[in-house]
Amino acid sequence: MIRQTRLCLFSCIIWLAALFLSGCISSSLITPKDLGTITVTTTGIPERIESNWTAHIIFSRGKHELSQTIEVVGTDFSSEIKIPVGTWNISMYLVDDNDIVNYQDSLKDITIYPDKPVFINFQLSPAEGLVQVIIEIDNFPQAEQVLRARVHFNDEIKEIIRDTPQEPLKAQYSIPPGSYDFKVELFTESFRVGDKIDPGIWQTIHIEPLSEQTLVWSPFMQDLYISVDIFMVPPAPTNLTALYSENRVCITWDINSFESLVGHNIYWQISPFEPFELITHVDASITEFTHDLTDLEELPAIINYTVASFSAKVTGYRAQPVIVSLD
């Protein structure tokens, strides 16, 4: 069986070779056109640029990168470049004669075709500034608990995470020039609201183009001065007495030597099933009070009286009640 298969294959090869030699089958080499044309123009080039400025155009995709350097003359810039076909990320950097990037722009996912030119326009803006943020919390009471921070540049939020309290809290960012509302928030083991331990305070910062600046941020803390006034409870009045005569009850007590005394409250109770009720209060210098019972429609059999001294903040203890019999 194996021998027959080999003979059949050998016969087919001979037959194909004969057809090829007789011209029945032709072959040709196809070479793809693998370069496309891209025309680059720019807007935003400053009117007053120094001589010898150059435009650096970087083509990148994955790990591959190509570059093109073109001299800039005047404020108009246009160049036609041959580039392999495919999709590229393209960036332009306007560099002065000191090799410093002054203006830049980037475009993503630009597709280069083999059979038609592609036109792209860069809108150059001032180069970004480099900002290093260092969060200094050595004097913060909860420094050992801080493991995360959120850094706000306007609406843009950056996050810093550390695994242990011994690691520094710092990061470096490239930020477009301008003024920013800046704030740092501190968190413990997560960015949940319940783990926020310092909300931060908004500040205004300025980022200059091509600048390198360091922002050392610390939590805002203020000295807290605590004063304490201790208010003692006034003692109960002593030697409380109550005498009934002709629909009047005369209540007396000894003067109270308590320093911050303001006055006395006088209470009565006409039934053991009801609480004491405040009748009135008198000044601290007064040590007696006459309770007129004339307006009562019906006199109770007995009345309990008591007095409590009070200060500006605290009502003191009541004296032992005295019982007055109206029989």
Secondary structure, DSSP 4 states (H G I P E B T S, - for coil): -HHHHHHHHHHHHHHHHHHHHHTSS---------EEEEEEEEE---SS--TT-EEEEEEEETTEEEEEEEE--SS--EEEEEEESEEEEEEEEEE-TTS-EEEEEEEEEEEEPSSS-EEEEEE-EEPPEEEEEEE--TT-TTGGG--EEEEEETTEEEEEE-SSTTS-EEEEEEE-SEEEEEEEEEESSSSSGGGEEE----EEEEE-TT-EEEEEE------------PPPPPPPPSS-EEEEETTEEEEE-PPP--TTEEEEEEEEES-TTS--EEEEEEETT--EEEEE-TT-SS--SEEEEEEEEEESS-EEEEPPPEEEE--
